[in-house]
Amino acid sequence: MNVVLRAAEAAAEHTTELPFSPVVFGLVAFGVLLALLLVTFAFRSVGTRHR
């Protein structure tokens, strides 16, 4: 049991820093989703065009 506790403590001490702030990740995700929405909106009437 002692070995498991030492391994858990060692894992808890080893943290990885994010390259950007979490807010930046949220803004990038929002921008990507907004771009996908605009692409989808641009092609909304392609199937109903007359030939």
LINQUI-V16914 format. One record per residue. N is the residue number from 1. NEAR is the number of other ideal C-beta (glycine too) atoms within 12 Angstrom. D_CENTER is the distance of its C-alpha to the mean C-alpha in Angstrom with 2 decimals. Layout:
N&NEAR&D_CENTER + N&NEAR&D_CENTER
This chain:
1&7&36.84 + 2&8&37.07 + 3&9&35.21 + 4&10&32.23 + 5&11&32.20 + 6&12&32.39 + 7&13&29.51 + 8&13&27.35 + 9&12&28.40 + 10&12&27.68 + 11&12&24.14 + 12&10&23.60 + 13&10&24.91 + 14&10&22.67 + 15&8&19.42 + 16&7&16.91 + 17&8&16.08 + 18&11&12.73 + 19&9&13.45 + 20&12&12.37 + 21&11&12.61 + 22&12&9.93 + 23&11&11.07 + 24&13&10.25 + 25&14&6.50 + 26&14&7.11 + 27&14&9.61 + 28&16&7.99 + 29&15&5.63 + 30&14&9.07 + 31&14&10.98 + 32&14&9.62 + 33&14&10.27 + 34&14&13.49 + 35&14&14.54 + 36&14&14.24 + 37&14&16.27 + 38&13&18.80 + 39&13&19.26 + 40&13&19.87 + 41&12&22.22 + 42&11&24.08 + 43&13&25.03 + 44&12&26.00 + 45&10&29.73 + 46&11&29.99 + 47&8&31.37 + 48&8&34.07 + 49&8&35.61 + 50&6&39.33 + 51&4&40.82
